[in-house]
Amino acid sequence: MSLTFPNRSRSYDEAGKRIRFVGHDGMFQISFSVAADAMTKIQPRTSADEAGYLATFDTESSVIRDVASKAYGRTRKSMYVLTSDDFG
């Protein structure tokens, strides 16, 4: 199976300063987080607050999901934290 993202929901984790979202590989749910610093690397004009990070996630979701898919393809874990290094 390949990784898909049928659920477009995402949420901001204030304590962890990251955006959370999920993907699915068949019946398995894979958890992803994107660190806030990665959001500002993807879109330098991102406001450093929840609304800004979520807006950037929404406009750049295809790039973020592509990076998530590549990370999953390399290691097949159940949880990933994507950082600014992943978007180099």
N, C-alpha and C positions, 0 to 999 in steps of 0.2 A: 504494500500500500504506500501511498505517498501522503505527505502532510497537506492538510486542507485547513481552511479558516472559515467554516460555515457560520460561525457566530461572530458578528462584527462588534460585539460589545467590548469595552475596555474600561478600566478604572484607574484612578490615580491613588497611589499609596503614599500618603504624606510622610509617614515614618521612614519609609525606605527611599523616598524621593525617586519614584519610578512609576511607569505606566505598566499595568498588568493586562495581559490578554491571553487567549488560549487558542491552540490549534488541535487538530485531531488527525491521528493516524489510524484509520479504521475505527475500532471501538475505544482506542486509547486516547485520553486527553493529555495534551502536553502543555505545561504552563510556561509562559514567557513573561519577562519583565524587560522594559527598556529604561535604563538609567536616565535621569534628567539631563545629565551632561551630554548624553548622546543626542537628545532632542535638539539641543542648541548647536550641536555639530551638524546635524542634518539641515536645520533651518536656523541660521545665526540670529535672525530677528525674533526668535521665540521669546515670549514673555516668561520670566522666571516665576511662574505660579501655575496652579492647577489648570486654569482655563487656557493658558498659553501652551502648556505641555499637551493637553488633550487636543487642542486645535492643530498643533503640529502633527500629532499622531494621526489625526483624521486626514489631513492633506497629504501626508507622506506615508500612508498606510501600505501602499504597494511596495515601496522601498523597504519598509520595516519588515513586512512579511517575507520578502525575498531574502533578506538577511537572516531572518529566523529560520526559513526553510534550509538555507545553506548550513547554518549551525547544526540543525537537526540532522541533516544528511551526513555530516561528518561524524557525529557521536551517538545519536539515537538515545538521548537521555529523556527523562520525564519533566525536567525543569531547567530553564535557561535564564540567565541574566545577561542581556545584551548591553554592552558598554560602548563608549565612543570609539574604542579601538576596533569594534566590529564594523563600524561604518567608515573605515579609512579608505 
